[in-house]
Amino acid sequence: MGCTHLSLPTKALGYREIFINLEKWLCEITGFNAVSLQPNSGAQGEYAGLMVIRAYHASRGDHHRNIALIPQSAHGTNPASAVMAGMQVVVVKTDEDGNVDIADLKAKAEQHSANLSCLMVTYPSTHGVFEEGITEITNIIHQHGGQVYMDGANMNAQVGLTSPGNIGADVCHLNLHKTFAIPHGGGGPGMGPIGVAAHLAPFLPKHALVETGGEQGIHAVSAAPWGSSLILLVSYAYIAMLGAEGVTNATKYAILNANYLKARLKAHFPILYEGKNGTCAHEMILDCRNFKGAGVEVADIAKRLMDYGFHAPTVSFPVAGTIMVEPTESEALHELDRFADAMISIREEIADIENGVAAKDNNVVINAPHTAKLVVADKWDKPYSREKAAYPLTWLRDSKFWPSVAKIDNAYGDRNLVCTCLPMEAYENEEVTA
Ligand SMILES: Cc1ncc(COP(=O)(O)O)c(C=O)c1O
């Protein structure tokens, strides 16, 4: 189990102590009994958690339980992990408000009752809403002998306020590279530990060389016993320094920041989903599909944001043609305002196209981003000024990020390998000095 003692070389014992403390804290945060620090990412955590569920069913003779119910709104890694864990995916509908369609869930759970392995559910949902029916959802699954896998990618909206254990989940992963301060810009490295309720603890992953995991543990899910153990120190320090009150405040600020942005942007962009009080959790979805008439796609908005100095938030997930904004607790009010000002300004630029003030096929939005090379070139043939292209808001004068690459054709680039190195002929007359 998560908290076993080991015979390790002395110099590793300090690390081990840190891992034991971190496991303990993550148990408290998740409301679970044991944690495995082995999985290296959220997706690997999903795989590990589902294999644990599979081993649990098998230990009770329920080898046949292999149906994973997964809501339509789930992250793509959920069905992928279920298939990798040997399960069959059955999709559950989501209703108009973006919540799990409970009637459909009930029907599918009943239909597959004998073979139900689990439900994978993200809470708060990928639509940025705390599902009102979450405990009803977990109860339905348990009534049919299934287990509840809670995708913990959105734990930023839970820590200190509620927990997977509290809503009746049996296992969840935590994206330490999202919720617990490990920076993951550029794609990694990450850590996706799983937490489990007591009845699943014996099945946590073991390791061939180092004693860890449960007595009936599944095989290792990563090469190292504690995954990318070095970066666990970041999460350890984050929790140690903030303490219980600090991590809870982080959650409150994350939710507050999202709702502040929502309040500032709702008059300018339709917000796709919200809770019954008109609030969101820690993120919200801005609908950008209405701008197609003006010839503006969501990717154009993302690229125009670069001219304003922003890397765009998530584009086209979980709903195509939208932007999902998750400001987190880390952004100061000033930074949130800068982002809101940029989005509102882009919305005005789109309105100019809608009103015929700017040409549909040649405007500041669809031509974005504007590089320094383009803006300082002797020739400028755009129907708007250089100033509008590069300095659309005044604060950009103090702090301007220059995109280094102008508009590219994403789809072409995805489908064609384009080599930017010199052709072989360029080396023909090179002298070999060695
Ligand atoms: C809801 C959800 N689930 C799972 C994952 C997978 O996490 P990872 O990228 O660490 O594999 C993500 C990642 O963005 C996510 O948003």
PDBQT file of the ligand as one rigid body, heavy atoms in Angstrom, charges set to zero:
ROOT
HETATM    1  C1  LIG A 501     -10.185  16.163 -17.921  1.00  0.00    +0.000 C 
HETATM    2  C2  LIG A 501      -8.800  15.622 -18.219  1.00  0.00    +0.000 A 
HETATM    3  N1  LIG A 501      -8.558  14.308 -18.010  1.00  0.00    +0.000 NA
HETATM    4  C3  LIG A 501      -7.350  13.777 -18.247  1.00  0.00    +0.000 A 
HETATM    5  C4  LIG A 501      -6.306  14.534 -18.720  1.00  0.00    +0.000 A 
HETATM    6  C5  LIG A 501      -5.010  13.855 -19.009  1.00  0.00    +0.000 C 
HETATM    7  O1  LIG A 501      -3.946  14.323 -18.238  1.00  0.00    +0.000 OA
HETATM    8  P1  LIG A 501      -2.458  14.226 -18.762  1.00  0.00    +0.000 P 
HETATM    9  O2  LIG A 501      -2.323  15.257 -19.850  1.00  0.00    +0.000 OA
HETATM   10  O3  LIG A 501      -1.599  14.521 -17.595  1.00  0.00    +0.000 OA
HETATM   11  O4  LIG A 501      -2.240  12.850 -19.289  1.00  0.00    +0.000 OA
HETATM   12  C6  LIG A 501      -6.510  15.890 -18.962  1.00  0.00    +0.000 A 
HETATM   13  C7  LIG A 501      -5.420  16.719 -19.497  1.00  0.00    +0.000 C 
HETATM   14  O5  LIG A 501      -5.545  17.817 -19.927  1.00  0.00    +0.000 OA
HETATM   15  C8  LIG A 501      -7.804  16.457 -18.712  1.00  0.00    +0.000 A 
HETATM   16  O6  LIG A 501      -8.046  17.747 -18.916  1.00  0.00    +0.000 OA
ENDROOT
TORSDOF 0
